[in-house]
Amino acid sequence: METRKAPSLVELCIETAIDNRKYLGDVGDVDFMFLEQILSHCSKEQLMHIEKSTKGRDLSAVTGKFWKRIFRQEFGSKATDELIQNIEEAEKMKQKKISYTWLKLYQAKLKSQEEEENEVGERVKRLYEKDGARRQSRQVRVCNKVEPSHKRKSNFGGETQPMSKVRKRFQNCLEVRNARAMKTKKATNY
C-alpha cells in the first residue's frame, strides 16, 4: 500500500490560484516559476486581463510562450512560422535586436484581420449595390399606351381595305377554286 505525500503549502497555493484564475488581476511580485504554472491554465482573455492589470512588471518573459501557442492555434502554424521568419530577417538586416512581445503581435494580427474583414464587407456591399443598380436598370417599365393620331378608313362591313384585298386573293387562288368546284360536283352527284 502506497502512502500519499501531503502537498506542500506552495502546491496548495498554486492549485488554489489555478482554480480561481478568473479572479486574478495584478500578480505583483509573484515568482516567475509559480506564475508559469498558474498562467499555463489561463485563457487568452484571462492572460490579457492579467497582463493589463499588472503594473510595473513585464510578464512577457512568462506569457510569451503562451501567446505564441494562442497565436499558433488561432492563425495556424504557417502564419506563425512566416511571422518568426520575417522578424528574424528584419533583425539580420538591421543588425540589432528588435523588441516584440507575442501579446503585441497577437493584437496586431487581430487588428489586421478585423481591417481585412471590414474591407471584404465593404467590397461585398459595393457589389450588392452595383448588382441592385444593374437589376434596376433592367426592370420592365410600364408605359402609357399612345393612341394613333388617325384611324384607318374602312370599306363596307368595317373591314379595312388591305384585309379585303387579302380575302379576295385567297378566294381567287387556284386551290380554293378547285376545292369549291369539288364541293359543287359532289353536291350535284347525289
Disulfide bonds with the S-S distance in Angstrom:
none
